[in-house]
């Protein structure tokens, strides 16, 4: 499978550390099978420091700065930081490519740009032009549409249009995101591949039903809590709190980084949410299996519609192999909700009215045996469509063909 694969340079704000956010883990899951001598990661120094890429993929690593001037963390920053941000992007555009000699020694045959912000998009395009090789753009969220950041020599909107237009091929996290970007930038469809987070099933089998000794109906959310998640989690937390107050034995447990707990701690404590800390990725499955229901949350806020309507969250496929039923809470246009309905791998709650969410949760409790059929189907769907070996074969062949053409 890995014979004659091209030397690929991955440019992203994310490293391949599995304890990082969803993008880190997805990239690691995708490229852990790539020949390490033919793979190089080019990411910010902070990403390499905070979430190191594990061996053997750490064989070839280079770093670029995300910023040059520090931002101001006080009221003055509200006025000054937009100017600082523009200067930082301008310097990133003007200054020579960092560690260029290391990149040249690697001599990439294809570049994969996987941006979650302007730095990787800007640097990735510069690198592809420097080495005059084909490049693939991989978008996991629509973080572009509502961002009109400009700098002296350009701006995000024109840069993103140029990258998408000149890419030899696209990777997308969902068909919804592909359609959204095509419509926004009025571009013809490129040769493309939809790539979700793959799952390693080598140490996983569908669990036999184990009687839960505890009576509490435990709802679990595992992962980061950004603005694209919070309000949907909050409505479920409030609904669960009201159910508890009415005598229902139910609880919500958050397995997330301490910073995400701290950001909303007042609300979590008001609704008696339980903090389960952040779970190491290799232990995640066993914790998910202790739950009765796994929560996927997509924001109802209009300003988050770009993310909600286009991003299929990493946690979905991780949830699907646990044998625990899934509940996706988000608006009808949520890509996660659409994914769950398309694959018939869970149930959805498409309202942010607390009273309706309470009724939905009560139905989950009362008809729990029916939910187990969803869980069984979810595992089989991953086996057939999202198992890591299958995904890598498709992806690596796609990369190889793109480099050749």
N, C-alpha and C positions, 0 to 999 in steps of 0.2 A: 504493500500500500504506500509506503514512504519512499519507494525507489524513484530517483530522478525528480524529486520535488525541488522547486526553485528556492533559492535563498530569499527568505522573506523578512522584511523589516517591518515590525509592528510599531506604529506611532500612536500613542494614546496618553491621556492623563492618568490612566490606571496601569498599575503593574499587574503581575500575575499572582499576587498573594491571595491564597484562598480564604484568609480571614478578613479580607477587605469587603467592599460593597459588592452588589450583584454583578457589576461589570467585571470586577477583578476575577471573581469565581468563574464566570462564564468564559472569559478569555483563557483562564487556566484549563478549564474542562475541555475547551476546544483544541488547545495547542499542546497539551501534555503528551500527545502522541507524535508530535512533529520532530523530525531529526534535530537534536539540539545544535549541531554544528551548522545547520542551515536556517537557524532561527535567531533573530535578534530583537530585543525589546528596547524601544527608545521612549522614555517616560520622564516626568519631572523627578528631580532629586528627592523631593519629599515622599513621593510614591514608593520609590525604591527603599527609602529609609523606613517608612511606616509599615509597608506590606511587601517585604522582599519576595522576589520571584524565586521559587524553590529550584533546587537542582533537579535535573540537569539543564533546565531551560535558562539558568543564570549564567550559562557559559559565555553568552554575548550580550552585554548590557551597556547602554549608553544613556546619558541624561541630558535634559535641557531645562532651563529655568522657566517657571511659569510667570514670574514677575521679577522686576528689578528694583523698583521703588516700593517701600513698605506702605501698606494702607494704614489709615488713622482710625483707631477704635474709640472714637468719642463723637460728640455732636458735630465737631468741625469736620469729621470725616464724611458726613452726609453731603457737605458742600464740596470738599476737596477730592474725595475718592473717585468720583467720575472722571476728573481730569487725570488723576494718577493712573486709573485704569487705561485710559486712552494712551497715555505715555508708555505704559508697560507694553501694550500691544504694538505700538509703533516701534519700540526698541526691539521687540521680538521679530518684527518684520524687517527692520533695517540691519540689525547686527548679524555677523556671520553665524552660520549654523554651529552650535556647540558640539564639541567632540567630533568634528567633521572627519578628522583623520581616522578615528575608530570606525566610523560608518563606512569610510572608503575602503578600509582594510577588509571589512566584511563583504563589501561589494554586492549590495542587494540586487536581485533580479526582478523583484516586485515589492511594492510598498502597500501595506494595509493601514489605512487611516481609520482609527476608531475613536472619534472625538466625543467627549461629553462637555466640551467647552471650546472656546476660541483658541487657546494655546496649541492643542494637538492638531486642530484643523489648519491653523496657520503654519505650524512647523512641518506637519505632514506634507502639505502641498509644496513647501519650499524644498523639502528633501526629494520628493518625487521629480521635481524640475531639475534639481542639481544632478541627479544620477540618470535622468532621462530614461526612466523605466516605467512600465505600466503600474497603475495604482488602483486599488479597490477601496471604496469608502464603505464603512460599516456603521450604520446609525442604529442606536438602541432606544433613543427617545427623540421626541420633537422638542428639543431645547432651543431650536432656532427661531421658530415663527414669531414669538413675542419679544425677541431680543434684537434691538436695533442699534447695538453698539457700533460706534465708528471710531476710526483713528485717522491720522492725517492722510495716509496713503490708501485708505480703503475702509471697508466695513464688513460686518458679519454677513449681511444678506448677499452682497455681491460675491464675497469669498465662497460662501456655501453654494451659490449657484454655479460658480466656476468649478468647484471641486466635483459636484454632482455631474455637471455637464462633461467634464474632461476625464472622469473616471472610466477606466476600461470596463468595470463591472461594479455592481452594488451588492452588498450584503445588508439585509434589513431584519430587525427583530420581529416584524409583523408585516403582513400585506397591507394593513391599515396605514402604517407609517409610510410605506412605499407610495401608496396612493396619495397620501397627504402631501408629501414632498414633491411628487410629480405635478400635482395640481398647483401647489404654491409657486413653484419655479417655472411652470409651463414647459416641462421637459418631456421629450419622448422617453418611453420605457427603455432602460438598459437591460442587458443580460444581468439577471439577478438571482439571488438565492435567499430564501427566508431561513434564518438560523436562530433557533431558540437555544436556551441553556440545555446542554445534554447532561445525562445522568449516568454515572458509572453503576452498573447493576452487578458487577462481578462479586460483590459481597452482600447482595440484597435479594431476598425472595419475598413474595407476598406473605405477610404474616398470618398464621392461623389465628382465628378469633380467640382472644384471651379475655376471660372475664375480668372486668375492672373491679378490684376490691373496694375502691373508694366509690361513693355514691355521687360525688360532685361531678356535674357536667362541666368539664374543663374545655374552654375555648382558648386556643393558642394562636398568637401572632409571632412569627419569627422573622427578624430582618430589620433593615433600616427604617426609620420613620422620618421621612422628609415631608415637605408641604404637599406632595402628590399622594401622601398616604394618610396624614394625620386626621383630617376631619371625618373620613370614613371610619377610621379606628375609633375616634371619639364617640360617634353616634352609637356604635356597637357597645362601647364601654358604658355609656350612659344607659342603654337599654338593659344590659346585663345587671347593672347596679339596681335599676328599678325592679327587675325580676327578683333579685336577691331580697330587696326590701319587702316584696310581696310573698316571700317564703320559698321561692324556687332555689334549689341547691345548684347554683351555677357560678362560675368564676371566669375571669379573663386573665391570662398570663402572657406577659410580654417578654420574649427572649430577644433582647436588643442591646446595643452598646449603651454604656452608662450615660453618654452625652445625650442620646435620644430620650432616655428616661428623664434626665434632668431638665431638658427643654420644656417638658410639659408636666413636671412632677406635681404641681398643684392640682391639675385636673385628674391625673392618675390617682392621687391619694383621695380626692373627693369622691371618685367613683369606685374606690376600693380595688383598684387594679393591682395585680401581683407582679412584682418585678422578678423575673427568673434569670437575669443577667444575660450576657452574650454567650452563646454556645459555640464551642469549636466546631468547625464545619464537619469534621469527620465523626462527630458525636451527634450531629443534628437529627439524623433519622431516628435514633432511639428515643430522643426527647419528643419528637413529633408523634411517635407511636403511643406515648403516654396520654395524649390528648383525646378528646371525643370529637373535636371539630377544629379545623385549621382555617384561619381567617386570611383572605387576600383582600386588601383594601385599596380602592382607587378613588381619588378625590372627586367630590361633587362640585367643587368650586369652579366657576366659569374660567377663571384665570389659569386653572390647571388643566383645562380641556385638552390642550395639545398633548400633554403627557398621558392623561387618562385614556384618550381615544387611540393612542398609537403604541403604547409600550406594554408588551407582555412581560410581566415581572419574572425575574429569575426564580423566585421562590415557588412558582407554580409547578414546574416539573420536579423540583425537590420534594414538594408536598405530595405529588402524585404517586411516589414510590413508597410512601410510609404506611399505606393501608388504612389511613385515617381520612374520613370524609372532609371535603373542602366546601367552604362557603365563601363566595366572592361577593363582596359588598362594594357597589359603585353604581354610577348611572348607567342607563341603557347603552350608551355609546362607549362604555369602557371596553378596551381591547381584552382585558383579562376576563371580564364577564362573557364576551363573545367567544373567547377561547374555551372557557368552561362549557358553554352551551354547544359549541361546535363539536367538541370531543365527548360530550356527555360524561364529563369526569367530575361533576360536583353540582352544587346548587348555587343559585344567585339570589341576592337581595338588592333590588334596584331602587331603593328609596333611602332618604336620610331623615325620614320621620320616625322618631323614637318609638312611637306606639306601634307602627307597622313592623319595625325591626324586632320589637318584643314578640309580636305574633309569629314572625318568621322563626325566631329562635325556639319558641315553644313548639312549633311544628317539627323542628329538627329533633327536639327531645322526644316528642311523642311518637314520631315515625322513624326512629333511629335505625331500625333494622333495614329500612328501605335505602338509607344512605350508604349502607355497606356495599350495595351493588354498584354505586358510583365509584367507591374506593377500589373495588376489584377491577372495574373497567379502566380506571385511571392508570393502574399499574400495567395493565395489558397494553394500553395506548403508548406508554413510555417504552415498553419492550419493543413495540413494533415501529415506533416513529422517532423516539427521542433518546434511545440508548446511545451512549457515547461513541461506541465503535461505528455504528451506522452513520451518525452525524459527521464524524471525522472523515470517513471515506468520501462522502459527498462533498464536504468542504474542501478537502485537500485536492480532490480531482478538479473542483471548480477553480481553485487557485492555480493549479498546474496548467489548465487549459487557458486561463486568462493570461498567464505569463507567456505562454507560447504564441498567443495571438496578439 
